[in-house]
Amino acid sequence: MRTFDYVSAPDVATAVREVAERPNARFLGGGTNLVDLMREGVERPDTVIDITRLPLSAIEELPDGGLRIGALVRNSHVAAHPAIRARYPVLAQAILSGASAQLRNMATVGGNLMQRTRCMYFYDEAAACGRRDPGAGCDAAGGLTRGLAVLGTSEHCAATHPSDMCVALAMLDATVELESVRGTRRVPLGDFHRLPGDTPHIETVKAADELITAVELPALPIAAVSRYRKVRDRASYAFALVSVAAALDVGDGAVREARLALGGVAPKPWRAHEAERVLTGAPATEETFLRAADAELAAATGDAHNGFKIELARRTVVATLTRLLTEGSAA
């Protein structure tokens, strides 16, 4: 491992001032991704700024009925919090479907948002990867693509975003709060992660000198009946081949409102706006659910290795919405 400077920040003001003065610095919260990447030589910070002492570990009620989750709240605490389980069950389910209990006890909300892809070419320093090294090309093209994306890709990158939590947050219209020496700004979660285009190394809209301080969840009654479904190669400790976060409100046999996001199929958490458009106002039937899935996946492209994800996503969307329809009827 390369040598680096270490700074322990006692407060937010110090943390953002330090990172503004040290262009190649990284924040250290739970460290569950950053430390691995430093061991592999993918991340090479000159300075590590320890933010674990910052007062960002609370889950608080907002005046509008939403919740504010501090960036340093551990993933396991979010999943176990009574308000999350009652009002946003999709978020608790998504978190519990990821990693291991030990990792969830260390991982933080802010760190989860900044997770980097698990693409094997990204981790292999001998492989060309424009996400790791700008302009280097992409050895995944024509290589092993089974785990790669079928939506939102470019010729420069088809890596998937690994987070389960972020798929649920995208469905919930969460907002990310960022702090820097210039002040505070808020970014919708759906705009926080970027598609690769011709700059795959720029993965989020967060500036290098900004610190994630919180995630805010809006008051969202539909989310009380919501679900996260994850399909993977084994029952635990595996990243999603396909995942679906969904909420459904049905009245008089028709869909009054639907929310849907997909994971494991795109370089960012994929909000399924086209499927939501098809669902809204339509009869709440399996036929409608199939039409919605087909509409969302019409732009998907795969190859011999990962083309199965398109049909898998279609079936998972329908199964998740059908389950929600049953649960909503029983409520």
Solvent accessible surface area in square Angstrom, and as a share of the most:
residue,aa,sasa,rsa
1,M,144,0.64
2,R,126,0.46
3,T,128,0.74
4,F,77,0.32
5,D,83,0.43
6,Y,124,0.47
7,V,27,0.15
8,S,43,0.28
9,A,0,0.00
10,P,68,0.43
11,D,60,0.31
12,V,32,0.19
13,A,63,0.49
14,T,20,0.12
15,A,0,0.00
16,V,8,0.05
17,R,115,0.42
18,E,30,0.13
19,V,6,0.04
20,A,41,0.32
21,E,117,0.52
22,R,76,0.28
23,P,121,0.76
24,N,54,0.28
25,A,6,0.05
26,R,80,0.29
27,F,40,0.17
28,L,39,0.19
29,G,17,0.17
30,G,14,0.13
31,G,15,0.14
32,T,42,0.25
33,N,17,0.09
34,L,23,0.12
35,V,46,0.27
36,D,60,0.31
37,L,3,0.01
38,M,15,0.06
39,R,159,0.58
40,E,87,0.39
41,G,17,0.17
42,V,17,0.10
43,E,16,0.07
44,R,122,0.44
45,P,3,0.02
46,D,74,0.38
47,T,5,0.03
48,V,5,0.03
49,I,0,0.00
50,D,18,0.09
51,I,11,0.06
52,T,62,0.36
53,R,157,0.57
54,L,5,0.03
55,P,109,0.69
56,L,15,0.08
57,S,77,0.49
58,A,50,0.38
59,I,34,0.17
60,E,83,0.37
61,E,109,0.49
62,L,38,0.19
63,P,144,0.91
64,D,97,0.51
65,G,33,0.32
66,G,0,0.00
67,L,1,0.01
68,R,53,0.19
69,I,2,0.01
70,G,2,0.02
71,A,3,0.02
72,L,12,0.06
73,V,4,0.03
74,R,60,0.22
75,N,6,0.03
76,S,24,0.15
77,H,113,0.50
78,V,1,0.00
79,A,1,0.01
80,A,64,0.50
81,H,55,0.25
82,P,99,0.63
83,A,15,0.11
84,I,0,0.00
85,R,132,0.48
86,A,67,0.52
87,R,77,0.28
88,Y,3,0.01
89,P,22,0.14
90,V,0,0.00
91,L,1,0.01
92,A,6,0.05
93,Q,55,0.25
94,A,0,0.00
95,I,7,0.03
96,L,89,0.44
97,S,17,0.11
98,G,11,0.11
99,A,45,0.35
100,S,32,0.20
101,A,55,0.43
102,Q,135,0.60
103,L,57,0.28
104,R,39,0.14
105,N,84,0.43
106,M,96,0.43
107,A,17,0.13
108,T,5,0.03
109,V,2,0.01
110,G,8,0.08
111,G,39,0.37
112,N,17,0.09
113,L,1,0.00
114,M,71,0.32
115,Q,33,0.15
116,R,41,0.15
117,T,3,0.02
118,R,81,0.29
119,C,16,0.10
120,M,110,0.49
121,Y,29,0.11
122,F,1,0.00
123,Y,51,0.19
124,D,68,0.35
125,E,90,0.40
126,A,98,0.76
127,A,10,0.08
128,A,30,0.23
129,C,12,0.07
130,G,4,0.04
131,R,14,0.05
132,R,32,0.12
133,D,63,0.33
134,P,87,0.55
135,G,82,0.79
136,A,45,0.35
137,G,35,0.34
138,C,36,0.21
139,D,67,0.35
140,A,4,0.03
141,A,75,0.58
142,G,89,0.86
143,G,19,0.18
144,L,111,0.55
145,T,11,0.06
146,R,113,0.41
147,G,40,0.38
148,L,13,0.07
149,A,4,0.03
150,V,2,0.01
151,L,3,0.02
152,G,25,0.24
153,T,54,0.31
154,S,33,0.21
155,E,150,0.67
156,H,68,0.31
157,C,9,0.05
158,A,24,0.18
159,A,4,0.03
160,T,23,0.13
161,H,22,0.10
162,P,14,0.09
163,S,5,0.03
164,D,13,0.07
165,M,4,0.02
166,C,0,0.00
167,V,3,0.01
168,A,0,0.00
169,L,2,0.01
170,A,4,0.03
171,M,0,0.00
172,L,0,0.00
173,D,68,0.35
174,A,1,0.00
175,T,34,0.20
176,V,0,0.00
177,E,12,0.05
178,L,0,0.00
179,E,41,0.18
180,S,6,0.04
181,V,86,0.49
182,R,157,0.57
183,G,34,0.33
184,T,71,0.41
185,R,98,0.36
186,R,130,0.47
187,V,11,0.07
188,P,73,0.46
189,L,2,0.01
190,G,36,0.35
191,D,85,0.44
192,F,0,0.00
193,H,7,0.03
194,R,88,0.32
195,L,71,0.35
196,P,2,0.01
197,G,39,0.37
198,D,107,0.56
199,T,39,0.23
200,P,7,0.04
201,H,67,0.30
202,I,73,0.37
203,E,32,0.14
204,T,16,0.09
205,V,56,0.32
206,K,37,0.16
207,A,39,0.30
208,A,81,0.63
209,D,26,0.13
210,E,5,0.02
211,L,5,0.02
212,I,10,0.05
213,T,6,0.03
214,A,0,0.00
215,V,0,0.00
216,E,29,0.13
217,L,1,0.00
218,P,41,0.26
219,A,46,0.36
220,L,27,0.13
221,P,121,0.76
222,I,19,0.10
223,A,0,0.00
224,A,53,0.41
225,V,48,0.27
226,S,5,0.04
227,R,52,0.19
228,Y,15,0.06
229,R,95,0.35
230,K,30,0.13
231,V,43,0.25
232,R,62,0.23
233,D,90,0.47
234,R,139,0.51
235,A,91,0.71
236,S,71,0.46
237,Y,121,0.46
238,A,14,0.11
239,F,101,0.42
240,A,20,0.15
241,L,20,0.10
242,V,0,0.00
243,S,1,0.00
244,V,0,0.00
245,A,0,0.00
246,A,0,0.00
247,A,0,0.00
248,L,13,0.06
249,D,45,0.23
250,V,45,0.26
251,G,14,0.13
252,D,160,0.83
253,G,51,0.49
254,A,32,0.25
255,V,1,0.01
256,R,148,0.54
257,E,67,0.30
258,A,6,0.05
259,R,29,0.11
260,L,1,0.00
261,A,0,0.00
262,L,1,0.01
263,G,5,0.05
264,G,6,0.06
265,V,0,0.00
266,A,2,0.02
267,P,5,0.03
268,K,37,0.16
269,P,6,0.04
270,W,50,0.18
271,R,39,0.14
272,A,0,0.00
273,H,119,0.53
274,E,66,0.30
275,A,0,0.00
276,E,20,0.09
277,R,157,0.57
278,V,20,0.12
279,L,0,0.00
280,T,76,0.44
281,G,58,0.56
282,A,11,0.09
283,P,79,0.50
284,A,13,0.10
285,T,61,0.36
286,E,105,0.47
287,E,123,0.55
288,T,3,0.02
289,F,1,0.00
290,L,53,0.26
291,R,119,0.43
292,A,0,0.00
293,A,1,0.01
294,D,61,0.31
295,A,32,0.25
296,E,18,0.08
297,L,11,0.06
298,A,87,0.67
299,A,81,0.63
300,A,14,0.11
301,T,95,0.55
302,G,41,0.39
303,D,70,0.36
304,A,108,0.84
305,H,83,0.37
306,N,7,0.03
307,G,25,0.24
308,F,77,0.32
309,K,1,0.00
310,I,48,0.25
311,E,69,0.31
312,L,43,0.22
313,A,0,0.00
314,R,69,0.25
315,R,161,0.59
316,T,6,0.04
317,V,3,0.01
318,V,15,0.09
319,A,36,0.28
320,T,0,0.00
321,L,0,0.00
322,T,56,0.33
323,R,110,0.40
324,L,2,0.01
325,L,46,0.23
326,T,86,0.50
327,E,47,0.21
328,G,36,0.34
329,S,90,0.58
330,A,89,0.69
331,A,108,0.84
